Amino acid sequence: MDELLSDFLVETTEHVDAATMELVQLEKDPGDQALIASLFRHIHTIKGTSGFLKLPRVGRLTHATEALIGALRDGARVAPSHITLVFASVDRLKTILAEMGQSEDEPAGDDGDLIDALEAATNSARLEAATSSARLDAARLREALEPRAETGAASAIPNPSVETHASGGAGHIGETVRVSVGVLDRLMGIVSELVSTRNRLLELSGARNDEAMTSTVQTLSSITSDLQDAVMSARMQPVGRLFSTLPRLVRDLAHDLGKKIALSTEGAETELDRQVIEIIRAPLTHIIRNCADHGLESPAERAAAGKSETGLVTVRAAYDAGQITIDIIDDGRGLDLERIHAKALALGLICEPDISKLADQDLFQLVFTPGFSTAEGVTKVSGRGVGMDVVRENIQSIGGAITLNSRRGRGTAVTLRIPLTLAITPALILACGGMRFAIPQMTVVELVGVGGGFEHSIQYIHDAAVLRLRNDVLPLLDLAGTLDLRRPNAAPPLQGFVVVLRVGLARFGLLVEAIADVQEIVIEPLVSTLARLGVFSGQTILGDGSVVLILDPSALMERAGLTRLAEDLSRLDAAPEAFVPPQEKTRIILVRAGPGPLKALPLSIVLRIEEVERDRLVAADDAFVMAYRDNLLPVIPASGDVARDRKSYPILVISGAGQSMGLMVEEIVDVTDELLDLQRESAAPHVLGSIQIDGRIVEFLDATHFMRLACPAAVARGVNRRLKILLVDDKAFFRDMLAPILAAAGYDVTSAGSAHEALSFLRKGLVAQAVVTDTDMPEMDGYNFARALHRLPGLAELPIVALAAQATPSVLAAAQACGISAVAGKFDRRALLDSVARLLEAAQTAPQDIELRIISELAA
């Protein structure tokens, strides 16, 4: 493809996507002149470039669209019909661009119908704008003829509505380079081969007692890991790229269904591999369509139920223990269990005696059955029975899981758990039947030894193997038997290792002979012959050069018929009166730290467990710090008496308050599910209390105590995430000086070199909890920036801290008039941090108007 045409397609697609988002915002706030001006610039840019490249069809369409937006910019009232016409024009542009990408030439076609409609709307809008302008001129003439008193005080205050211009250059803008997706994929392939070679060298160096070779290979391994992280970072994209198409989707669904629907997105800055984003786009779209059609009621139904007429769909993304979770939640009617029950019986999925025994959560899983739909009729949105089964297959095909929960009348929540990347992943290498297999580590819950020398053993119920693990009874799957690796007539083994796997909400055990290794593997697609077997998701090459197949846990579970757990497994419990519902238990990790009882923590707050050599820990005050993933990780001993003369320590990496820290222990003892009933409180500040587990007294640690020691600034904010600060200053010196100060206080800082760049960030979806801006900037000063920012949809109450050199009366008055919340000196570090902390706290507790205060004396 011609390079100019390729660049045109990429840049025009970006303009079209931005225009689509701004149209959705303009529909909510038709009077926003800044949005209209931005829309005009997008369409005007496309028109100009199309003329340069001699693309007449695109030029005619964008010219007509630009004329309509220009009339709206000149004062015509924005009507819903105008928005619909511009949406139709943008959709037509998308179609033309898609065809150009395939044929490398502008497709033939006639857009006369749309252009005629645009021109008719433009003429009507221009007539309205002319009438409005005449009325405005008459009003201004009357005002000029009326006598008015001069006020001397007014001249002392700069007019914040006037943009100020300085002779300085434009603000610093970060340099970027556009790289094709093919180049990134090729880099990923090269890194994958390098990782395989690294694993091979590690195998060879381990077999030879050569200190020089071992040292060199370890250095190469470290460099390879750094390169892998860098390439992965280049492939990572914010999930906001996926969210950007949702406002238009929800808008169209509301229009088609005759409903009022609002969309809320959270965690747009969460990053995900580009390939994964593209794979989950269609499943996410389908789930939101279901929320709009099946979940949300009509305005009349919601009003009758005492709800707001506008239904809410919330899409939230967050990191969770090496994975990404995406929650799609609606506040609609919830799933109708009676209708699911009747539909399942009608389709013959299950008989009446069995379905009456199913819990609500089991009934919800029937929604994922192919052909299952509770819709009363077929619409263009849904009702064909094709969808949720395909959604689950797509999510599981990338090693993810999907769960569904619902409450009648309260709404439905669908949770997607997906891996960060598909290219390289940590895995267990299993040995069974003389062969080795890999299984992704993210699906592994724990490993349990069974048989001789271990406390657990395999039991049988009606010839089905099960494992009694604490208070659970897990069905077992013999890997050798499932893959026909055992000799004919050979008895199933009674010893080995059980790999406890989780697929969705279900857990089961995989019986193998041995655990051969744990290493990062490069996932390669299967050849077509192996793909038809259905139990493997890929293949990889290990360090010794051998090829092993990667097991698919969900396919194994379905092949063995373990999708629904046997009802009689619960009869193994010898003391039913002591049964505790699973949802009331907490998975905890038991550790040894210092003398005395074992210590415990909730496993959910532990991101990773690292075995760290002593020389990696650097003493700092009464704790340690260590280099961890391009950051300094504070490490706190779990007990003051932890032995400090060991060669290495297990470090629990804990996340909270938007920060991470390490907890140093001596030994990982066990992972168990227990009911957290603290039977005795503790006077020690780091211990919440004591619990009893299997007759042993265990001290339950207070994670917040250690987090306060490691990250006091973050904990003081009382939040579960790093709050974002948008720092705006045209001088790189001040950005480089202030950004580390804010980052060290626990904030996530995004810098902008000008007010226009900052506004662009916000319009594109940047989420910030506060803004720190210089008052004296070229092109647009801090006062005008504040006014423009507060005119953006949803940002009218966003706190702004202004940085100024002197607290003159004109500065204070102008700041107050522009809605600036606080003023601080550029060199007054404490005043800046106090201002930001106070405003964020006030915004969380009382989001009403904040009184302007001067925090401290400003630096001259």
C-alpha positions in Angstrom: 0.0 0.0 0.0 1.2 3.5 -0.8 2.8 5.1 2.3 0.8 8.3 2.0 -2.5 6.4 1.7 -1.5 4.2 4.7 -0.8 7.2 6.8 -4.0 8.8 5.7 -6.1 5.8 6.7 -4.4 5.6 10.2 -4.7 9.3 10.9 -8.3 9.6 9.5 -9.4 6.6 11.6 -8.1 8.4 14.7 -10.0 11.6 13.7 -13.2 9.6 13.0 -13.0 7.8 16.4 -12.4 11.1 18.2 -15.3 12.7 16.4 -17.6 9.8 17.4 -16.8 10.2 21.1 -17.3 14.0 20.9 -20.6 13.6 19.1 -21.8 11.4 22.0 -20.7 14.1 24.5 -22.3 16.9 22.3 -25.6 15.1 22.3 -25.6 15.3 26.1 -24.4 19.0 26.2 -25.6 20.6 22.9 -24.3 24.1 24.0 -20.7 23.1 24.3 -18.9 25.3 21.8 -15.6 23.8 22.5 -16.9 20.4 21.4 -18.4 21.9 18.2 -15.1 23.6 17.4 -13.2 20.3 18.0 -15.6 18.4 15.7 -15.1 21.1 13.0 -11.3 20.7 13.2 -11.5 16.9 12.8 -13.7 17.0 9.7 -11.8 19.9 8.3 -8.5 18.0 8.6 -10.0 14.9 6.9 -11.3 17.2 4.1 -8.0 18.9 3.5 -6.0 15.7 3.4 -8.5 14.0 1.0 -8.1 16.9 -1.4 -4.4 16.5 -1.3 -4.7 12.8 -2.1 -7.4 13.4 -4.7 -10.2 11.4 -3.0 -13.3 13.2 -4.4 -15.9 11.0 -2.6 -14.4 11.6 0.8 -13.9 15.3 0.0 -17.6 15.8 -1.0 -18.9 14.1 2.0 -16.6 15.9 4.5 -17.3 19.2 2.8 -21.1 18.9 3.4 -20.5 17.7 7.0 -18.1 20.5 7.7 -20.6 23.0 6.4 -23.3 21.8 8.8 -20.9 21.8 11.8 -19.7 25.3 10.7 -23.3 26.6 10.9 -23.7 25.1 14.4 -20.4 26.8 15.3 -21.7 30.1 14.1 -24.6 30.1 16.5 -27.3 27.8 15.3 -29.0 25.6 17.9 -27.8 22.0 17.9 -30.8 19.8 17.3 -31.0 16.0 17.6 -31.5 15.7 13.8 -28.1 17.5 13.4 -26.4 14.9 15.6 -28.0 12.0 13.7 -26.9 13.4 10.4 -23.3 13.9 11.5 -23.3 10.4 13.0 -24.5 9.0 9.6 -21.7 10.9 7.9 -19.1 9.5 10.3 -20.5 6.0 9.8 -20.3 6.4 6.0 -16.7 7.6 6.3 -15.9 4.5 8.4 -17.3 2.3 5.6 -15.3 4.1 2.9 -12.1 3.9 4.9 -12.6 0.1 5.5 -13.0 -0.5 1.8 -10.0 1.7 1.0 -7.9 -0.4 3.4 -8.8 -3.5 1.4 -8.7 -2.2 -2.2 -6.1 0.5 -1.7 -8.3 2.9 -3.7 -11.3 5.0 -3.0 -14.4 2.9 -3.6 -17.1 4.0 -6.1 -20.4 5.1 -4.7 -23.0 7.8 -4.5 -23.5 9.6 -1.2 -26.0 12.1 -2.8 -28.8 11.2 -0.4 -26.8 11.9 2.7 -25.1 15.0 1.2 -28.6 16.4 0.2 -29.8 15.9 3.8 -26.7 17.6 5.2 -27.0 20.6 2.8 -30.7 21.0 3.7 -29.9 20.9 7.4 -27.0 23.4 6.8 -29.3 25.9 5.0 -31.8 25.7 7.8 -29.1 26.1 10.5 -27.6 29.1 8.7 -30.9 30.8 8.6 -31.4 30.3 12.3 -27.8 31.4 13.0 -28.4 34.6 11.0 -31.6 35.4 12.9 -29.9 34.7 16.2 -27.0 37.0 15.2 -29.3 39.9 14.3 -31.0 39.6 17.6 -27.7 39.6 19.4 -26.5 42.7 17.5 -29.6 44.6 18.4 -29.2 43.7 22.1 -25.6 44.8 22.0 -26.6 48.1 20.4 -29.2 48.8 23.1 -26.6 47.9 25.8 -24.0 50.3 24.3 -26.5 53.2 24.2 -27.4 52.8 27.9 -25.3 54.9 30.3 -23.1 52.8 32.7 -20.9 53.6 35.6 -17.2 53.0 35.5 -15.8 50.7 38.2 -12.1 51.2 38.9 -11.7 47.9 40.7 -12.6 46.0 37.7 -9.6 47.2 35.7 -7.3 45.8 38.3 -8.5 42.2 37.7 -7.4 40.5 34.5 -10.3 39.3 32.4 -10.0 35.5 32.6 -12.3 35.0 29.6 -9.7 36.5 27.2 -6.9 34.2 26.0 -3.5 35.7 26.6 -0.6 35.2 24.1 3.1 35.5 24.9 6.1 35.7 22.7 7.4 32.3 24.0 7.3 29.2 21.9 4.6 26.5 22.2 4.6 24.2 25.1 6.7 21.1 25.1 5.0 18.2 23.5 6.3 14.6 24.0 7.7 13.1 20.9 6.2 9.9 19.5 6.9 7.6 16.7 4.2 5.7 14.8 5.1 2.0 14.5 3.1 -0.5 12.5 1.5 -3.4 14.2 3.5 -5.8 12.0 6.8 -4.5 13.4 5.6 -5.0 17.0 4.4 -8.5 16.2 7.8 -9.3 14.6 9.6 -7.9 17.7 7.4 -10.1 19.9 8.3 -13.1 17.8 12.1 -12.3 18.1 11.8 -11.9 21.9 9.9 -15.2 22.1 12.7 -16.9 20.3 15.2 -15.2 22.6 13.3 -16.4 25.6 13.4 -20.0 24.3 17.2 -19.7 23.7 17.6 -18.2 27.2 15.8 -21.2 28.7 18.0 -23.6 26.6 21.2 -21.8 27.9 19.9 -22.0 31.5 19.5 -25.8 31.0 23.0 -26.1 29.7 24.7 -24.0 32.3 22.9 -25.9 35.0 24.3 -29.2 33.7 27.8 -27.9 33.7 29.8 -26.7 36.8 31.3 -23.7 35.0 31.1 -20.5 37.1 32.1 -18.2 34.3 29.4 -19.6 32.0 26.8 -19.6 34.7 27.5 -15.9 35.5 27.3 -15.0 31.8 24.1 -16.8 31.2 22.5 -15.2 34.3 23.5 -11.8 32.9 22.0 -12.7 29.5 18.8 -13.9 31.3 18.5 -10.6 33.1 18.9 -8.6 29.8 16.4 -10.9 28.1 13.9 -10.3 30.8 14.4 -6.5 30.5 14.0 -6.7 26.7 10.9 -8.8 27.1 9.4 -6.3 29.5 10.2 -3.4 27.1 8.6 -5.1 24.1 5.6 -6.1 26.1 5.3 -2.5 27.3 5.3 -1.4 23.6 2.5 -3.8 22.9 0.4 -2.8 25.9 -2.4 -0.4 25.2 -4.8 1.3 27.7 -8.1 -0.5 27.8 -9.6 3.0 27.2 -9.0 2.2 23.5 -11.6 -0.5 23.9 -13.9 1.7 26.0 -13.8 4.5 23.4 -16.4 2.7 21.1 -18.8 2.0 23.9 -20.5 5.5 24.2 -21.6 5.3 20.6 -22.8 1.7 21.1 -24.9 2.6 24.2 -26.3 5.6 22.5 -27.5 3.6 19.5 -28.9 0.9 21.7 -30.9 3.4 23.7 -32.3 4.8 20.5 -33.2 1.4 19.0 -34.7 0.1 22.2 -36.5 3.3 23.3 -34.7 3.3 26.7 -32.7 5.8 28.6 -29.2 4.4 29.2 -26.1 6.0 30.8 -22.6 4.5 30.6 -20.0 4.7 33.2 -16.4 3.5 32.6 -13.7 3.1 35.1 -10.0 2.0 34.8 -9.5 3.2 31.3 -5.8 3.6 32.0 -5.4 -0.1 32.7 -3.1 -1.6 30.1 -3.6 -4.8 28.2 -1.9 -6.5 25.3 -3.1 -5.2 21.9 -3.9 -8.7 20.7 -6.1 -9.4 23.7 -7.9 -6.1 23.3 -8.9 -7.1 19.8 -10.1 -10.5 20.9 -12.3 -9.4 23.7 -13.9 -6.5 21.7 -16.7 -8.6 20.3 -17.5 -10.4 23.6 -17.7 -7.1 25.5 -19.9 -5.6 22.8 -22.3 -8.6 23.0 -22.5 -8.4 26.8 -23.4 -4.7 26.8 -26.1 -5.4 24.2 -27.5 -8.0 26.5 -27.4 -5.5 29.4 -29.3 -3.0 27.3 -31.9 -5.4 25.9 -32.4 -8.0 28.6 -31.2 -6.3 31.7 -32.4 -2.7 31.7 -36.1 -2.0 32.0 -38.1 0.6 30.0 -38.3 4.1 31.6 -41.9 3.3 32.7 -41.0 0.0 34.3 -38.1 1.6 36.2 -40.3 4.5 37.4 -42.9 2.0 38.6 -40.1 0.0 40.5 -38.9 3.2 42.2 -35.8 3.5 40.1 -34.4 6.3 38.0 -35.8 6.3 34.5 -32.2 6.2 33.2 -30.6 2.8 33.5 -26.9 2.6 34.2 -24.3 0.3 32.6 -20.9 0.3 34.4 -17.8 -1.1 32.8 -14.8 -1.4 35.1 -11.3 -2.6 34.4 -8.6 -3.4 37.0 -5.5 -5.4 37.6 -6.0 -8.5 39.8 -3.0 -10.8 40.6 -1.4 -10.9 37.2 -4.7 -10.8 35.3 -7.2 -8.2 34.2 -10.7 -8.2 35.4 -13.4 -6.4 33.5 -16.8 -6.1 35.2 -19.9 -5.2 33.2 -22.7 -4.3 35.6 -26.2 -3.1 35.0 -28.8 -1.9 37.5 -31.7 -3.6 35.7 -34.2 -6.3 36.5 -31.7 -9.1 36.9 -32.0 -12.6 35.6 -35.4 -14.3 35.8 -34.7 -17.7 37.5 -38.2 -18.9 36.8 -37.9 -18.3 33.0 -34.4 -19.9 33.0 -35.9 -22.9 34.8 -38.7 -23.2 32.3 -36.5 -22.8 29.3 -34.0 -25.4 30.5 -36.8 -27.9 30.9 -38.3 -27.0 27.5 -34.9 -27.6 25.8 -34.3 -30.8 27.7 -31.1 -29.6 29.2 -31.9 -31.1 32.6 -34.8 -33.0 34.1 -37.1 -31.6 36.8 -35.7 -33.7 39.8 -32.2 -32.5 39.0 -33.0 -28.9 38.3 -34.8 -28.4 41.6 -31.5 -29.3 43.4 -29.5 -26.6 41.5 -28.4 -23.5 43.3 -29.0 -20.1 41.7 -25.4 -19.9 40.6 -25.8 -23.2 38.8 -28.9 -22.0 37.0 -27.1 -18.9 35.9 -24.5 -21.1 34.1 -27.3 -22.4 31.8 -27.2 -19.0 30.1 -23.9 -20.1 28.5 -25.6 -23.1 26.8 -25.7 -22.9 23.0 -29.1 -21.9 21.7 -30.3 -20.7 25.1 -32.3 -17.5 25.2 -35.0 -16.2 27.6 -36.1 -13.4 25.2 -39.8 -13.5 24.3 -39.1 -12.6 20.7 -36.4 -12.0 18.2 -35.2 -8.4 17.7 -32.3 -6.9 15.8 -30.5 -6.6 19.1 -30.9 -10.1 20.6 -33.2 -13.2 21.0 -31.7 -15.6 18.6 -30.0 -17.8 21.2 -26.5 -17.2 19.7 -24.2 -15.2 21.9 -23.2 -16.0 25.5 -21.9 -19.5 24.5 -19.7 -17.8 21.9 -18.7 -15.2 24.4 -17.5 -17.9 26.8 -15.7 -19.8 24.1 -13.8 -16.6 23.0 -12.8 -15.7 26.5 -11.7 -19.3 27.4 -9.8 -19.5 24.1 -7.3 -17.0 25.5 -7.0 -18.6 28.9 -9.6 -16.4 30.5 -12.8 -17.1 32.5 -16.3 -15.6 32.6 -18.6 -15.6 35.6 -22.1 -14.2 36.0 -24.0 -13.1 39.1 -27.5 -11.6 39.4 -30.0 -10.4 41.9 -33.7 -10.1 41.0 -34.6 -6.5 40.6 -31.1 -5.3 41.4 -29.2 -6.0 38.3 -26.6 -8.4 36.7 -22.8 -8.5 36.9 -20.6 -10.3 34.3 -16.9 -10.6 35.2 -14.2 -11.4 32.6 -10.9 -12.5 33.9 -8.3 -12.4 31.1 -4.5 -12.7 30.9 -2.4 -9.6 30.3 -0.8 -11.2 27.3 -1.0 -14.3 25.1 2.6 -14.5 23.9 4.7 -15.4 27.0 3.3 -16.8 30.3 4.6 -18.6 33.3 3.6 -22.3 33.3 4.0 -25.6 35.2 5.7 -28.4 33.3 3.9 -31.7 34.2 5.2 -35.2 33.7 2.8 -38.0 33.0 2.9 -41.3 31.0 6.5 -40.6 30.0 5.6 -37.3 28.4 5.7 -33.7 29.5 2.9 -31.1 29.2 2.6 -27.4 30.1 -0.3 -25.8 31.9 -0.7 -22.0 32.4 0.2 -21.0 36.0 -2.7 -18.5 36.2 -5.2 -21.3 36.3 -3.4 -23.2 39.0 -4.7 -22.8 42.6 -2.3 -25.1 44.4 -0.4 -28.4 44.3 -1.2 -31.3 46.6 0.8 -34.5 47.0 -1.2 -37.7 47.3 -0.4 -41.2 48.3 2.7 -42.5 50.2 4.4 -39.9 52.3 1.6 -37.3 52.0 -1.4 -36.7 54.3 -3.9 -36.6 51.4 -5.1 -39.7 49.5 -7.4 -40.4 46.6 -10.9 -41.7 47.4 -13.7 -43.1 45.1 -17.4 -42.4 45.0 -19.2 -44.7 42.5 -16.0 -45.3 40.7 -15.3 -41.6 40.4 -12.0 -40.3 41.9 -12.2 -37.5 44.4 -9.9 -35.6 46.7 -10.8 -34.4 50.1 -9.0 -31.1 50.5 -9.7 -29.4 53.8 -13.5 -28.6 53.7 -13.9 -29.2 50.0 -14.3 -32.4 48.0 -12.8 -32.0 44.5 -13.5 -34.3 41.5 -10.2 -35.7 40.1 -9.2 -36.1 36.5 -6.4 -38.6 35.7 -4.4 -36.9 32.9 -2.8 -40.2 31.8 -6.2 -41.9 31.5 -7.8 -38.9 29.8 -5.1 -38.8 27.1 -4.8 -42.6 26.8 -1.2 -42.6 27.9 -1.6 -45.6 30.2 -1.1 -49.2 29.1 -4.3 -51.2 28.5 -5.8 -52.8 31.7 -3.4 -50.8 33.9 -5.0 -49.7 37.2 -5.4 -46.0 37.9 -2.6 -44.7 40.1 -3.2 -43.9 43.8 -0.3 -41.6 44.3 1.4 -38.6 42.6 0.6 -35.0 42.5 -2.8 -33.2 42.1 -2.8 -29.9 40.4 -5.8 -28.0 41.7 -7.2 -25.9 38.8 -9.9 -23.2 38.7 -12.1 -22.6 35.6 -14.6 -19.9 36.3 -16.2 -20.7 39.6 -15.5 -24.5 39.3 -12.4 -26.2 40.8 -11.1 -29.7 40.0 -7.9 -31.7 40.4 -5.6 -32.9 37.7 -3.7 -36.1 38.7 -0.1 -36.3 37.3 3.0 -38.3 38.1 5.4 -35.4 38.8 6.0 -31.7 38.5 9.0 -31.4 36.2 9.7 -27.6 36.2 8.3 -24.1 36.5 9.3 -21.7 33.7 8.2 -19.0 31.3 7.0 -20.5 28.1 6.4 -19.0 24.6 3.0 -19.9 23.3 2.9 -21.1 19.7 -0.3 -22.0 17.8 -1.1 -25.6 17.2 -1.0 -27.3 13.8 -4.5 -28.1 12.5 -4.2 -31.8 13.3 -3.5 -31.3 17.0 -6.0 -28.5 17.2 -8.8 -30.9 16.4 -8.1 -32.9 19.6 -9.7 -30.1 21.6 -7.7 -30.5 24.9 -4.6 -28.5 23.9 -4.5 -24.7 23.5 -1.0 -24.4 22.0 2.5 -25.7 22.0 5.9 -24.5 23.2 9.6 -25.4 23.1 11.3 -25.9 26.4 14.9 -25.1 27.3 16.2 -28.5 26.4 14.8 -28.2 22.9 11.8 -30.5 23.3 8.4 -29.6 22.2 5.5 -29.9 24.7 1.8 -29.3 24.3 -0.1 -26.8 26.5 -3.1 -28.2 28.2 -6.5 -26.3 28.1 -8.1 -26.7 31.6 -11.6 -25.8 30.5 -11.5 -28.3 27.6 -10.2 -31.0 30.0 -13.0 -30.3 32.4 -15.7 -30.5 29.7 -14.2 -33.6 28.1 -14.3 -35.4 31.5 -17.8 -34.3 32.2 -16.9 -32.3 35.2 -18.7 -29.1 34.2 -21.3 -29.6 36.9 -19.9 -31.0 40.1 -21.5 -34.2 41.4 -24.2 -33.5 44.0 -23.2 -36.3 46.3 -19.6 -35.0 46.8 -20.9 -33.0 49.8 -21.9 -36.2 51.6 -18.3 -36.9 52.4 -18.4 -34.2 55.1 -18.5 -36.2 58.3 -19.9 -33.3 60.4 -22.6 -31.5 58.4 -23.5 -29.4 61.4 -20.1 -27.8 61.2 -20.5 -27.0 57.5 -19.7 -23.4 56.6 -21.0 -21.9 53.3 -18.1 -21.4 50.9 -18.9 -17.8 50.4 -18.3 -17.1 54.1 -14.7 -18.4 54.0 -11.6 -16.6 53.1 -8.5 -18.1 51.4 -5.6 -17.3 53.6 -1.8 -18.0 53.4 0.0 -19.3 56.4 3.6 -18.3 57.0 6.3 -18.6 59.6 7.8 -15.3 60.7 9.8 -15.1 63.9 9.2 -17.2 67.0 5.8 -18.0 68.3 2.6 -18.9 66.4 2.2 -19.1 62.6 1.1 -15.9 60.9 -1.8 -15.5 58.4 -2.8 -13.1 55.7 -5.7 -13.0 53.1 -4.3 -14.5 49.9 -6.3 -12.1 47.8 -4.0 -9.2 48.7 -0.8 -11.1 47.8 0.1 -10.4 44.1 3.1 -12.6 44.0 5.5 -14.6 46.1 9.2 -14.0 45.3 12.2 -15.9 46.7 14.7 -13.0 47.1 18.4 -13.4 47.7 19.8 -11.4 50.7 22.1 -9.3 48.6 19.1 -7.8 46.7 17.8 -6.2 49.9 19.2 -2.8 50.8 18.7 -1.7 54.4 16.7 1.5 54.8 15.8 2.8 58.2 14.2 -0.2 60.0 13.2 -1.9 56.8 14.6 -2.7 53.3 14.1 -1.8 49.7 14.7 -3.8 46.6 14.6 -3.3 42.8 11.4 -4.8 41.5 10.1 -4.4 38.0 11.6 -1.0 37.3 10.6 0.3 40.7 11.8 0.4 44.3 9.8 -1.9 46.4 9.8 -1.3 50.2 10.2 -4.5 52.2 9.0 -4.8 55.8 9.8 -7.8 58.0 6.5 -9.5 59.1 8.1 -9.9 62.6 10.8 -7.9 64.3 12.5 -11.2 65.1 12.8 -12.5 61.5 16.2 -14.1 61.2 18.4 -11.8 59.1 21.3 -14.1 58.4 19.6 -16.2 55.7 20.8 -16.4 52.1 17.2 -15.8 50.8 13.8 -14.9 52.0 10.2 -15.5 50.7 8.8 -12.0 50.0 5.0 -11.6 49.7 4.3 -8.7 47.3 1.2 -7.0 48.6 -0.9 -4.4 46.9 -3.1 -1.8 48.6 -3.8 2.0 48.5 -2.6 2.1 45.0 0.9 1.0 46.0 2.9 -2.2 46.4 5.2 -3.4 49.2 7.0 -6.6 50.2 6.4 -8.5 53.4 9.5 -10.6 54.5 8.8 -14.0 56.1 10.8 -17.1 56.8 8.7 -19.8 55.3 5.5 -20.4 53.3 3.6 -23.1 55.2 0.2 -23.6 53.6 -2.8 -22.1 51.8 -6.2 -22.8 53.3 -9.8 -21.7 53.3 -11.0 -20.6 56.7 -13.8 -18.8 58.4 -12.2 -15.6 59.8 -13.5 -15.7 63.3 -11.0 -13.7 65.4 -11.3 -15.3 68.8 -8.9 -13.0 70.6 -7.8 -9.5 69.9 -4.2 -8.5 70.1 -2.4 -5.5 71.6 0.4 -5.8 69.1 0.0 -3.1 66.4 0.8 -5.6 63.6 -1.6 -8.3 64.7 -5.4 -8.1 64.4 -6.1 -11.1 66.5 -5.8 -14.9 66.8 -7.7 -17.7 65.0 -7.6 -21.4 65.5 -6.8 -23.7 62.5 -6.7 -27.5 62.9 -6.0 -27.1 66.6 -3.2 -24.6 66.1 -3.2 -20.9 67.2 -2.5 -18.6 64.3 -2.0 -14.8 64.5 -3.8 -12.9 61.8 -1.6 -10.0 60.6 -2.9 -6.5 60.0 -1.9 -5.7 56.4 -2.8 -2.0 56.8 -0.2 -1.7 59.6 2.6 -2.8 57.2 1.2 -0.6 54.4 1.3 2.4 56.6 4.9 1.7 57.4 5.9 1.2 53.8 3.7 3.7 52.0 2.4 6.3 54.6 1.5 8.9 52.0 -0.7 6.6 50.0 -2.5 5.1 53.0 -3.2 8.6 54.4 -5.3 9.3 51.3 -7.6 6.4 52.3 -8.2 5.1 48.8 -7.7 1.7 47.1 -6.0 3.2 44.0 -3.4 5.7 43.0 -5.2 9.0 42.4 -4.3 10.7 39.1 -3.0 14.2 39.0 -2.8 16.2 35.7 0.2 18.5 35.8 0.2 21.4 33.3 3.2 23.7 32.7 4.8 24.9 29.6 8.3 24.8 31.1 10.0 21.4 31.2 12.0 22.5 34.2 9.0 22.9 36.4 7.3 19.7 35.1 10.5 17.7 35.8 10.7 19.3 39.3 7.1 19.0 40.4 6.2 15.6 38.9 8.6 13.6 41.1 7.3 15.5 44.2 3.7 14.5 43.4 4.8 10.9 42.5 6.7 10.5 45.7 3.5 11.5 47.6 1.8 8.5 46.0 0.0 10.1 43.1 0.0 9.0 39.5 1.1 12.0 37.5 0.4 12.8 33.8 2.2 15.8 32.5 1.1 18.2 29.7 3.2 20.9 28.1 0.3 23.3 27.3 -3.3 24.0 28.2 -4.4 22.8 24.8 -2.6 19.5 25.2 -4.1 19.0 28.6 -7.6 19.7 27.3 -7.0 17.2 24.5 -6.0 14.5 27.0 -9.2 15.1 29.0 -11.4 15.1 25.9 -9.9 11.7 24.8 -10.9 10.2 28.1 -8.0 10.8 30.6 -9.3 10.4 34.1 -7.8 12.8 36.7 -8.9 13.5 40.2 -7.2 16.9 40.4 -5.3 19.3 38.2 -2.2 21.3 39.0 -1.5 24.1 36.5 0.7 27.1 36.0 -1.0 30.4 35.7 1.4 32.0 33.2 1.5 30.0 30.0 1.6 31.0 26.3 -1.4 30.6 24.0 -3.8 29.8 26.9 -3.0 30.9 30.5 -4.1 29.0 33.6 -7.2 31.1 34.1 -8.6 30.4 30.7 -7.6 26.8 31.0 -9.6 26.4 34.2 -12.7 27.9 32.6 -12.3 25.7 29.5 -11.7 22.6 31.6 -14.8 23.2 33.8 -16.9 23.5 30.6 -16.1 19.9 29.6 -18.8 17.4 30.4 -18.5 15.9 33.9 -15.6 18.1 34.9 -17.4 21.1 36.4 -16.3 20.2 39.9 -12.7 19.0 39.1 -10.4 20.5 41.7 -7.7 22.8 40.3 -4.5 24.0 42.1 -2.9 27.0 40.5 0.9 27.7 40.7 1.8 31.3 40.9 4.8 33.4 41.8 3.1 36.2 43.8 -0.2 36.3 45.6 -1.3 39.7 44.2 -5.0 40.7 44.6 -5.4 40.3 40.8 -4.1 36.7 40.9 -6.4 35.8 43.8 -9.5 37.4 42.3 -8.9 35.9 38.8 -8.3 32.5 40.4 -11.6 32.7 42.3 -13.5 34.0 39.3 -12.3 31.0 37.2 -13.2 28.3 39.6 -9.6 27.5 40.7 -9.8 25.8 44.1 -6.4 26.7 45.7 -3.2 28.6 44.9 0.3 27.6 45.9 3.8 28.7 45.1 5.9 26.9 42.6 8.7 26.4 45.0 6.5 25.7 48.1 6.5 21.9 48.1 4.5 21.5 51.3 1.9 24.0 50.3 1.4 22.1 47.0 1.0 18.7 48.6 -1.3 20.1 51.3 -3.5 21.8 48.7 -3.8 18.6 46.6 -4.5 16.4 49.7 -7.1 18.7 51.2 -8.9 19.2 47.9 -9.0 15.5 47.1 -10.3 14.7 50.6 -13.0 17.4 50.3 -14.0 16.1 46.8 -14.5 12.6 48.3 -16.5 13.7 51.3 -18.3 16.8 50.1 -18.2 17.3 46.3 -20.0 20.7 46.5 -18.3 24.0 45.7 -14.9 24.4 47.4 -14.1 27.7 49.0 -10.9 29.3 47.7 -8.2 29.4 50.3 -4.5 30.4 50.2 -2.6 27.6 51.8 0.5 29.4 52.8 2.7 32.4 52.0 3.6 32.2 48.3 7.3 32.3 47.3 8.3 35.5 45.7 
